[in-house]
């Protein structure tokens, strides 16, 4: 809960369980996808859980990714020199949004706008940082994403 009593995006989404369901369903589709599946051909079996930890921390949940995985610098290392294309980035976003629907993440406009805003922002940075020769900062905090201009609608 934020200082002003508004639930975090993490809480609104359903917490760790919801984000783990999301990433499990999502990565089951990713590995079967002709366009982005090859990027994940040698994926660590724990990868879906690690991505759920990252999203949880970004959306205001516990700082588990930082504490258990090393935070931003660890995440960055997995993207360097991958050469992610715009088409691959868009497919990743599309499959994640489909998975959000499939697992029943909240579909209110406020949550989905904030969720999509982070996914767009984060994947664009990942694409940029993945290009050969890119020199992104090696140390940075894990971003913290909130509601933006429209908090959750609570009648």
C-alpha positions in Angstrom: 0.0 0.0 0.0 1.3 3.4 -0.8 1.6 6.2 1.7 -1.8 7.6 0.6 -3.6 4.3 0.9 -3.6 3.4 -2.8 -2.6 -0.2 -3.5 0.6 -0.7 -5.4 0.4 -2.2 -8.9 1.9 -5.3 -7.4 -0.9 -5.6 -4.9 -3.6 -4.7 -7.5 -2.2 -7.4 -9.9 -2.5 -10.1 -7.2 1.0 -10.2 -5.9 3.7 -12.9 -6.4 1.2 -15.7 -7.2 -0.4 -13.7 -10.0 2.9 -12.6 -11.5 4.3 -16.1 -11.4 1.2 -17.4 -13.2 1.6 -14.6 -15.8 5.3 -15.5 -16.5 4.7 -19.3 -16.6 1.9 -18.9 -19.2 3.9 -16.3 -21.1 7.1 -18.2 -21.4 5.2 -21.4 -22.4 4.2 -19.4 -25.5 7.5 -17.7 -25.9 9.5 -20.9 -26.4 7.0 -22.1 -29.1 7.2 -18.8 -31.0 9.2 -18.8 -34.2 10.3 -15.2 -33.9 11.3 -14.9 -30.3 11.6 -18.5 -29.2 15.2 -18.8 -30.4 16.2 -15.9 -28.0 15.1 -18.2 -25.2 16.4 -21.6 -26.5 18.8 -22.0 -23.6 16.6 -20.4 -21.0 17.2 -21.2 -17.3 14.2 -23.2 -16.0 13.9 -20.6 -13.3 13.6 -17.7 -15.8 9.8 -17.3 -15.6 10.1 -17.0 -11.8 13.0 -14.5 -12.0 11.0 -12.3 -14.4 8.0 -12.5 -12.0 10.4 -11.3 -9.2 11.6 -8.4 -11.4 8.1 -7.4 -12.3 7.0 -7.7 -8.6 9.8 -5.3 -7.5 9.2 -2.9 -10.4 5.5 -2.8 -9.5 6.0 -2.0 -5.8 6.4 -5.4 -4.3 9.3 -6.8 -2.3 12.8 -6.2 -3.5 13.4 -9.9 -4.1 15.1 -9.5 -7.5 17.6 -7.1 -6.1 18.2 -9.2 -3.0 18.3 -12.6 -4.6 19.4 -12.0 -8.2 21.5 -8.8 -8.0 19.1 -6.2 -9.3 19.5 -4.0 -12.4 23.1 -5.0 -13.2 22.2 -8.7 -13.3 19.1 -8.1 -15.4 21.1 -5.9 -17.8 23.8 -8.6 -18.3 21.1 -10.9 -19.8 20.3 -8.4 -22.5 23.7 -7.2 -23.6 24.7 -8.0 -27.2 21.4 -10.0 -27.9 20.5 -7.8 -30.9 16.8 -7.7 -30.1 14.9 -6.4 -33.1 11.8 -4.2 -33.0 9.7 -7.0 -34.4 10.9 -9.3 -31.6 10.2 -6.6 -29.0 6.7 -6.2 -30.3 6.0 -9.9 -30.3 7.3 -10.1 -26.7 4.9 -7.4 -25.7 2.0 -9.0 -27.6 2.5 -12.4 -26.0 2.8 -10.9 -22.6 -0.4 -8.9 -23.0 -2.2 -12.1 -24.2 -0.8 -14.0 -21.1 -2.1 -11.2 -18.9 -5.6 -11.8 -20.3 -5.3 -15.5 -20.1 -4.3 -15.6 -16.4 -6.9 -12.9 -15.5 -4.7 -10.0 -14.4 -7.0 -7.0 -13.6 -8.4 -5.6 -16.8 -9.4 -2.2 -15.5 -8.2 0.6 -17.8 -6.0 2.2 -15.1 -4.1 -1.0 -14.2 -3.7 -2.0 -17.9 -2.5 1.4 -18.9 0.2 1.4 -16.1 1.1 -2.2 -16.9 1.4 -1.6 -20.6 3.3 1.7 -20.0 6.0 -0.2 -18.1 6.1 -3.1 -20.6 6.5 -0.6 -23.5 9.2 1.4 -21.7 11.1 -1.6 -20.4 11.2 -3.5 -23.6 12.3 -0.4 -25.6 15.2 0.0 -23.2 16.0 -3.7 -23.4 16.0 -3.5 -27.2 18.3 -0.5 -27.1 20.6 -2.0 -24.5 20.8 -5.3 -26.5 22.3 -3.8 -29.6 25.9 -4.7 -30.4 28.2 -1.9 -29.1 25.6 -0.4 -26.7 27.1 1.1 -23.6 24.2 1.4 -21.1 25.0 2.3 -17.5 26.1 -0.8 -15.6 24.6 0.2 -12.3 21.2 1.7 -11.8 18.3 1.1 -9.4 15.4 -1.2 -10.3 12.7 1.1 -11.7 9.6 1.6 -9.5 6.5 1.9 -11.6 3.2 3.4 -10.3 -0.2 4.3 -11.4 0.8 7.4 -13.4 -2.0 9.9 -13.8 -4.9 7.6 -13.0 -5.0 5.6 -9.8 -7.2 2.6 -9.6 -10.9 3.2 -9.8 -12.5 2.3 -6.5 -16.2 3.1 -6.4 
